[in-house]
Amino acid sequence: MINTRKPVKAGVCTGELPFFSYLADILKAIHTINVIKLLKGMNRQVIKSHKVFTTHNSIREVTYLAIKGSKK
């Protein structure tokens, strides 16, 4: 793993906030988590709006169609 952060010297103002200088891997993980949360919320909304499903397969189909429709 490569350290992409610049070292911050004590008492020197570089104009960058060290709080926001994350590693590239951490930023990638944060963005991945945000996408997962978005899909999870969309899945809940779709399932909540239909109320009744006959089989587990119908839930998969509705979820698939919702994800496919959100890509447009």
Biopython code that builds the backbone (N, CA, C, O; Angstrom):
import numpy as np
from Bio.PDB.StructureBuilder import StructureBuilder

atoms = [
    (1, "MET", "N", (0.847, -1.172, 0.000)),
    (1, "MET", "CA", (0.000, 0.000, 0.000)),
    (1, "MET", "C", (0.893, 1.236, 0.000)),
    (1, "MET", "O", (1.827, 1.341, 0.796)),
    (2, "ILE", "N", (0.602, 2.149, -0.883)),
    (2, "ILE", "CA", (1.390, 3.357, -1.032)),
    (2, "ILE", "C", (0.746, 4.484, -0.242)),
    (2, "ILE", "O", (-0.462, 4.703, -0.332)),
    (3, "ASN", "N", (1.543, 5.190, 0.522)),
    (3, "ASN", "CA", (1.050, 6.310, 1.304)),
    (3, "ASN", "C", (0.987, 7.533, 0.384)),
    (3, "ASN", "O", (2.022, 8.021, -0.072)),
    (4, "THR", "N", (-0.210, 8.021, 0.116)),
    (4, "THR", "CA", (-0.379, 9.167, -0.776)),
    (4, "THR", "C", (-0.541, 10.477, -0.016)),
    (4, "THR", "O", (-0.653, 11.537, -0.632)),
    (5, "ARG", "N", (-0.553, 10.420, 1.303)),
    (5, "ARG", "CA", (-0.688, 11.647, 2.090)),
    (5, "ARG", "C", (0.652, 12.356, 2.191)),
    (5, "ARG", "O", (1.703, 11.719, 2.251)),
    (6, "LYS", "N", (0.602, 13.686, 2.208)),
    (6, "LYS", "CA", (1.796, 14.482, 2.400)),
    (6, "LYS", "C", (1.999, 14.672, 3.897)),
    (6, "LYS", "O", (1.035, 14.908, 4.625)),
    (7, "PRO", "N", (3.236, 14.571, 4.364)),
    (7, "PRO", "CA", (3.457, 14.794, 5.802)),
    (7, "PRO", "C", (3.197, 16.258, 6.156)),
    (7, "PRO", "O", (3.574, 17.164, 5.413)),
    (8, "VAL", "N", (2.556, 16.472, 7.288)),
    (8, "VAL", "CA", (2.238, 17.827, 7.747)),
    (8, "VAL", "C", (3.183, 18.153, 8.890)),
    (8, "VAL", "O", (3.241, 17.431, 9.886)),
    (9, "LYS", "N", (3.911, 19.229, 8.742)),
    (9, "LYS", "CA", (4.844, 19.649, 9.777)),
    (9, "LYS", "C", (4.090, 20.439, 10.844)),
    (9, "LYS", "O", (3.158, 21.181, 10.535)),
    (10, "ALA", "N", (4.491, 20.277, 12.074)),
    (10, "ALA", "CA", (3.841, 20.968, 13.179)),
    (10, "ALA", "C", (4.089, 22.466, 13.067)),
    (10, "ALA", "O", (5.225, 22.903, 12.887)),
    (11, "GLY", "N", (3.014, 23.253, 13.177)),
    (11, "GLY", "CA", (3.138, 24.696, 13.178)),
    (11, "GLY", "C", (3.197, 25.326, 11.801)),
    (11, "GLY", "O", (3.306, 26.547, 11.684)),
    (12, "VAL", "N", (3.128, 24.510, 10.750)),
    (12, "VAL", "CA", (3.192, 25.053, 9.392)),
    (12, "VAL", "C", (1.825, 24.904, 8.751)),
    (12, "VAL", "O", (1.266, 23.808, 8.701)),
    (13, "CYS", "N", (1.289, 26.017, 8.259)),
    (13, "CYS", "CA", (-0.019, 25.990, 7.610)),
    (13, "CYS", "C", (0.185, 25.768, 6.116)),
    (13, "CYS", "O", (0.726, 26.635, 5.429)),
    (14, "THR", "N", (-0.243, 24.616, 5.610)),
    (14, "THR", "CA", (-0.049, 24.297, 4.196)),
    (14, "THR", "C", (-1.278, 24.634, 3.365)),
    (14, "THR", "O", (-1.233, 24.538, 2.138)),
    (15, "GLY", "N", (-2.366, 25.024, 4.000)),
    (15, "GLY", "CA", (-3.593, 25.328, 3.274)),
    (15, "GLY", "C", (-4.477, 24.104, 3.057)),
    (15, "GLY", "O", (-5.611, 24.236, 2.597)),
    (16, "GLU", "N", (-3.974, 22.925, 3.380)),
    (16, "GLU", "CA", (-4.755, 21.703, 3.255)),
    (16, "GLU", "C", (-5.124, 21.212, 4.654)),
    (16, "GLU", "O", (-4.339, 21.311, 5.597)),
    (17, "LEU", "N", (-6.315, 20.692, 4.757)),
    (17, "LEU", "CA", (-6.735, 20.136, 6.036)),
    (17, "LEU", "C", (-6.283, 18.684, 6.109)),
    (17, "LEU", "O", (-6.631, 17.899, 5.227)),
    (18, "PRO", "N", (-5.528, 18.305, 7.118)),
    (18, "PRO", "CA", (-5.079, 16.915, 7.210)),
    (18, "PRO", "C", (-6.248, 15.948, 7.401)),
    (18, "PRO", "O", (-6.122, 14.756, 7.121)),
    (19, "PHE", "N", (-7.386, 16.464, 7.878)),
    (19, "PHE", "CA", (-8.564, 15.619, 8.076)),
    (19, "PHE", "C", (-9.064, 15.050, 6.750)),
    (19, "PHE", "O", (-9.577, 13.932, 6.712)),
    (20, "PHE", "N", (-8.921, 15.808, 5.664)),
    (20, "PHE", "CA", (-9.438, 15.384, 4.370)),
    (20, "PHE", "C", (-8.385, 14.723, 3.490)),
    (20, "PHE", "O", (-8.667, 14.423, 2.330)),
    (21, "SER", "N", (-7.214, 14.494, 3.989)),
    (21, "SER", "CA", (-6.183, 13.858, 3.176)),
    (21, "SER", "C", (-6.165, 12.348, 3.443)),
    (21, "SER", "O", (-5.217, 11.815, 4.020)),
    (22, "TYR", "N", (-7.230, 11.680, 3.011)),
    (22, "TYR", "CA", (-7.349, 10.238, 3.190)),
    (22, "TYR", "C", (-6.507, 9.499, 2.165)),
    (22, "TYR", "O", (-6.128, 10.057, 1.135)),
    (23, "LEU", "N", (-6.231, 8.282, 2.450)),
    (23, "LEU", "CA", (-5.586, 7.417, 1.480)),
    (23, "LEU", "C", (-6.582, 7.073, 0.372)),
    (23, "LEU", "O", (-7.794, 7.091, 0.590)),
    (24, "ALA", "N", (-6.072, 6.766, -0.793)),
    (24, "ALA", "CA", (-6.932, 6.449, -1.940)),
    (24, "ALA", "C", (-7.792, 5.217, -1.659)),
    (24, "ALA", "O", (-8.948, 5.166, -2.079)),
    (25, "ASP", "N", (-7.249, 4.234, -0.959)),
    (25, "ASP", "CA", (-8.015, 3.018, -0.647)),
    (25, "ASP", "C", (-9.191, 3.314, 0.273)),
    (25, "ASP", "O", (-10.267, 2.736, 0.121)),
    (26, "ILE", "N", (-8.984, 4.215, 1.226)),
    (26, "ILE", "CA", (-10.058, 4.563, 2.154)),
    (26, "ILE", "C", (-11.164, 5.312, 1.414)),
    (26, "ILE", "O", (-12.346, 5.057, 1.647)),
    (27, "LEU", "N", (-10.792, 6.232, 0.525)),
    (27, "LEU", "CA", (-11.798, 6.940, -0.264)),
    (27, "LEU", "C", (-12.593, 5.980, -1.140)),
    (27, "LEU", "O", (-13.806, 6.133, -1.285)),
    (28, "LYS", "N", (-11.928, 5.006, -1.716)),
    (28, "LYS", "CA", (-12.611, 4.009, -2.540)),
    (28, "LYS", "C", (-13.607, 3.214, -1.693)),
    (28, "LYS", "O", (-14.719, 2.933, -2.140)),
    (29, "ALA", "N", (-13.212, 2.856, -0.485)),
    (29, "ALA", "CA", (-14.102, 2.116, 0.409)),
    (29, "ALA", "C", (-15.306, 2.961, 0.802)),
    (29, "ALA", "O", (-16.423, 2.449, 0.877)),
    (30, "ILE", "N", (-15.092, 4.243, 1.052)),
    (30, "ILE", "CA", (-16.193, 5.137, 1.431)),
    (30, "ILE", "C", (-17.202, 5.243, 0.292)),
    (30, "ILE", "O", (-18.410, 5.175, 0.520)),
    (31, "HIS", "N", (-16.706, 5.410, -0.939)),
    (31, "HIS", "CA", (-17.602, 5.509, -2.087)),
    (31, "HIS", "C", (-18.357, 4.201, -2.317)),
    (31, "HIS", "O", (-19.531, 4.223, -2.689)),
    (32, "THR", "N", (-17.696, 3.065, -2.100)),
    (32, "THR", "CA", (-18.351, 1.765, -2.253)),
    (32, "THR", "C", (-19.465, 1.616, -1.225)),
    (32, "THR", "O", (-20.550, 1.133, -1.551)),
    (33, "ILE", "N", (-19.206, 2.022, 0.003)),
    (33, "ILE", "CA", (-20.212, 1.932, 1.061)),
    (33, "ILE", "C", (-21.403, 2.818, 0.720)),
    (33, "ILE", "O", (-22.546, 2.426, 0.953)),
    (34, "ASN", "N", (-21.158, 4.005, 0.171)),
    (34, "ASN", "CA", (-22.252, 4.898, -0.204)),
    (34, "ASN", "C", (-23.137, 4.271, -1.270)),
    (34, "ASN", "O", (-24.360, 4.404, -1.211)),
    (35, "VAL", "N", (-22.538, 3.588, -2.245)),
    (35, "VAL", "CA", (-23.318, 2.925, -3.297)),
    (35, "VAL", "C", (-24.141, 1.789, -2.707)),
    (35, "VAL", "O", (-25.303, 1.610, -3.071)),
    (36, "ILE", "N", (-23.553, 1.029, -1.808)),
    (36, "ILE", "CA", (-24.277, -0.073, -1.169)),
    (36, "ILE", "C", (-25.463, 0.459, -0.373)),
    (36, "ILE", "O", (-26.547, -0.122, -0.421)),
    (37, "LYS", "N", (-25.272, 1.553, 0.359)),
    (37, "LYS", "CA", (-26.374, 2.152, 1.124)),
    (37, "LYS", "C", (-27.483, 2.649, 0.197)),
    (37, "LYS", "O", (-28.666, 2.514, 0.509)),
    (38, "LEU", "N", (-27.099, 3.220, -0.936)),
    (38, "LEU", "CA", (-28.077, 3.696, -1.899)),
    (38, "LEU", "C", (-28.917, 2.546, -2.438)),
    (38, "LEU", "O", (-30.142, 2.652, -2.507)),
    (39, "LEU", "N", (-28.268, 1.444, -2.821)),
    (39, "LEU", "CA", (-28.993, 0.284, -3.344)),
    (39, "LEU", "C", (-29.877, -0.351, -2.263)),
    (39, "LEU", "O", (-30.988, -0.799, -2.548)),
    (40, "LYS", "N", (-29.385, -0.385, -1.044)),
    (40, "LYS", "CA", (-30.156, -0.952, 0.061)),
    (40, "LYS", "C", (-31.422, -0.132, 0.315)),
    (40, "LYS", "O", (-32.497, -0.696, 0.520)),
    (41, "GLY", "N", (-31.296, 1.197, 0.303)),
    (41, "GLY", "CA", (-32.456, 2.071, 0.507)),
    (41, "GLY", "C", (-33.460, 1.953, -0.625)),
    (41, "GLY", "O", (-34.669, 1.953, -0.397)),
    (42, "MET", "N", (-32.945, 1.851, -1.862)),
    (42, "MET", "CA", (-33.827, 1.692, -3.016)),
    (42, "MET", "C", (-34.569, 0.357, -2.942)),
    (42, "MET", "O", (-35.752, 0.276, -3.272)),
    (43, "ASN", "N", (-33.864, -0.686, -2.509)),
    (43, "ASN", "CA", (-34.473, -2.010, -2.358)),
    (43, "ASN", "C", (-35.595, -1.970, -1.317)),
    (43, "ASN", "O", (-36.669, -2.531, -1.537)),
    (44, "ARG", "N", (-35.348, -1.312, -0.196)),
    (44, "ARG", "CA", (-36.387, -1.184, 0.835)),
    (44, "ARG", "C", (-37.619, -0.450, 0.309)),
    (44, "ARG", "O", (-38.752, -0.846, 0.582)),
    (45, "GLN", "N", (-37.389, 0.610, -0.438)),
    (45, "GLN", "CA", (-38.491, 1.406, -0.974)),
    (45, "GLN", "C", (-39.341, 0.589, -1.938)),
    (45, "GLN", "O", (-40.569, 0.661, -1.896)),
    (46, "VAL", "N", (-38.697, -0.189, -2.806)),
    (46, "VAL", "CA", (-39.425, -1.006, -3.781)),
    (46, "VAL", "C", (-40.230, -2.088, -3.068)),
    (46, "VAL", "O", (-41.399, -2.305, -3.387)),
    (47, "ILE", "N", (-39.617, -2.760, -2.116)),
    (47, "ILE", "CA", (-40.311, -3.836, -1.400)),
    (47, "ILE", "C", (-41.458, -3.268, -0.574)),
    (47, "ILE", "O", (-42.520, -3.884, -0.486)),
    (48, "LYS", "N", (-41.259, -2.106, 0.027)),
    (48, "LYS", "CA", (-42.302, -1.487, 0.846)),
    (48, "LYS", "C", (-43.501, -1.065, 0.000)),
    (48, "LYS", "O", (-44.642, -1.135, 0.456)),
    (49, "SER", "N", (-43.242, -0.629, -1.230)),
    (49, "SER", "CA", (-44.333, -0.147, -2.081)),
    (49, "SER", "C", (-45.191, -1.285, -2.638)),
    (49, "SER", "O", (-46.355, -1.062, -2.971)),
    (50, "HIS", "N", (-44.645, -2.494, -2.747)),
    (50, "HIS", "CA", (-45.408, -3.603, -3.318)),
    (50, "HIS", "C", (-46.211, -4.374, -2.268)),
    (50, "HIS", "O", (-47.240, -4.964, -2.597)),
    (51, "LYS", "N", (-45.770, -4.377, -1.046)),
    (51, "LYS", "CA", (-46.450, -4.992, 0.106)),
    (51, "LYS", "C", (-46.535, -6.521, 0.040)),
    (51, "LYS", "O", (-46.152, -7.184, 1.004)),
    (52, "VAL", "N", (-47.027, -7.108, -1.073)),
    (52, "VAL", "CA", (-47.256, -8.559, -1.125)),
    (52, "VAL", "C", (-46.460, -9.161, -2.277)),
    (52, "VAL", "O", (-46.504, -8.674, -3.406)),
    (53, "PHE", "N", (-45.722, -10.244, -1.962)),
    (53, "PHE", "CA", (-44.986, -10.987, -2.974)),
    (53, "PHE", "C", (-45.386, -12.447, -2.872)),
    (53, "PHE", "O", (-45.546, -12.982, -1.775)),
    (54, "THR", "N", (-45.546, -13.084, -4.014)),
    (54, "THR", "CA", (-45.973, -14.484, -4.003)),
    (54, "THR", "C", (-44.820, -15.430, -3.705)),
    (54, "THR", "O", (-45.008, -16.430, -3.012)),
    (55, "THR", "N", (-43.629, -15.131, -4.217)),
    (55, "THR", "CA", (-42.468, -15.990, -3.989)),
    (55, "THR", "C", (-41.236, -15.128, -3.726)),
    (55, "THR", "O", (-41.251, -13.912, -3.917)),
    (56, "HIS", "N", (-40.174, -15.791, -3.284)),
    (56, "HIS", "CA", (-38.908, -15.083, -3.089)),
    (56, "HIS", "C", (-38.323, -14.648, -4.432)),
    (56, "HIS", "O", (-37.632, -13.633, -4.523)),
    (57, "ASN", "N", (-38.606, -15.420, -5.454)),
    (57, "ASN", "CA", (-38.099, -15.089, -6.781)),
    (57, "ASN", "C", (-38.713, -13.783, -7.292)),
    (57, "ASN", "O", (-38.051, -13.025, -8.001)),
    (58, "SER", "N", (-39.964, -13.519, -6.942)),
    (58, "SER", "CA", (-40.598, -12.273, -7.382)),
    (58, "SER", "C", (-39.931, -11.053, -6.736)),
    (58, "SER", "O", (-39.858, -9.986, -7.346)),
    (59, "ILE", "N", (-39.447, -11.215, -5.505)),
    (59, "ILE", "CA", (-38.717, -10.128, -4.849)),
    (59, "ILE", "C", (-37.421, -9.854, -5.607)),
    (59, "ILE", "O", (-37.055, -8.698, -5.823)),
    (60, "ARG", "N", (-36.725, -10.924, -6.011)),
    (60, "ARG", "CA", (-35.489, -10.757, -6.781)),
    (60, "ARG", "C", (-35.757, -10.052, -8.105)),
    (60, "ARG", "O", (-34.989, -9.182, -8.515)),
    (61, "GLU", "N", (-36.841, -10.425, -8.768)),
    (61, "GLU", "CA", (-37.167, -9.817, -10.052)),
    (61, "GLU", "C", (-37.466, -8.322, -9.910)),
    (61, "GLU", "O", (-36.983, -7.511, -10.700)),
    (62, "VAL", "N", (-38.247, -7.970, -8.922)),
    (62, "VAL", "CA", (-38.611, -6.567, -8.707)),
    (62, "VAL", "C", (-37.364, -5.754, -8.347)),
    (62, "VAL", "O", (-37.197, -4.631, -8.822)),
    (63, "THR", "N", (-36.492, -6.319, -7.510)),
    (63, "THR", "CA", (-35.256, -5.638, -7.142)),
    (63, "THR", "C", (-34.359, -5.453, -8.363)),
    (63, "THR", "O", (-33.784, -4.382, -8.556)),
    (64, "TYR", "N", (-34.242, -6.487, -9.181)),
    (64, "TYR", "CA", (-33.433, -6.403, -10.403)),
    (64, "TYR", "C", (-33.957, -5.311, -11.333)),
    (64, "TYR", "O", (-33.181, -4.523, -11.873)),
    (65, "LEU", "N", (-35.263, -5.268, -11.515)),
    (65, "LEU", "CA", (-35.860, -4.254, -12.404)),
    (65, "LEU", "C", (-35.661, -2.849, -11.841)),
    (65, "LEU", "O", (-35.460, -1.903, -12.603)),
    (66, "ALA", "N", (-35.715, -2.702, -10.522)),
    (66, "ALA", "CA", (-35.508, -1.393, -9.907)),
    (66, "ALA", "C", (-34.065, -0.918, -10.112)),
    (66, "ALA", "O", (-33.830, 0.252, -10.414)),
    (67, "ILE", "N", (-33.101, -1.833, -9.945)),
    (67, "ILE", "CA", (-31.701, -1.476, -10.157)),
    (67, "ILE", "C", (-31.445, -1.160, -11.617)),
    (67, "ILE", "O", (-30.737, -0.206, -11.942)),
    (68, "LYS", "N", (-32.021, -1.960, -12.490)),
    (68, "LYS", "CA", (-31.850, -1.742, -13.921)),
    (68, "LYS", "C", (-32.456, -0.396, -14.327)),
    (68, "LYS", "O", (-31.881, 0.310, -15.155)),
    (69, "GLY", "N", (-33.600, -0.035, -13.760)),
    (69, "GLY", "CA", (-34.242, 1.235, -14.065)),
    (69, "GLY", "C", (-33.484, 2.430, -13.511)),
    (69, "GLY", "O", (-33.558, 3.524, -14.071)),
    (70, "SER", "N", (-32.751, 2.233, -12.412)),
    (70, "SER", "CA", (-32.009, 3.349, -11.812)),
    (70, "SER", "C", (-30.744, 3.686, -12.577)),
    (70, "SER", "O", (-30.196, 4.775, -12.408)),
    (71, "LYS", "N", (-30.271, 2.778, -13.412)),
    (71, "LYS", "CA", (-29.057, 3.025, -14.190)),
    (71, "LYS", "C", (-29.295, 4.012, -15.335)),
    (71, "LYS", "O", (-28.345, 4.582, -15.871)),
    (72, "LYS", "N", (-30.542, 4.212, -15.704)),
    (72, "LYS", "CA", (-30.845, 5.087, -16.846)),
    (72, "LYS", "C", (-30.697, 6.534, -16.516)),
    (72, "LYS", "O", (-30.918, 7.389, -17.373)),
]
sb = StructureBuilder()
sb.init_structure("model")
sb.init_model(0)
sb.init_chain("A")
sb.init_seg("    ")
for serial, (resi, resn, name, xyz) in enumerate(atoms, 1):
    if name == "N":
        sb.init_residue(resn, " ", resi, " ")
    sb.init_atom(name, np.array(xyz, "f"), 0.0, 1.0, " ", f" {name:<3s}", serial, name[0])
structure = sb.get_structure()
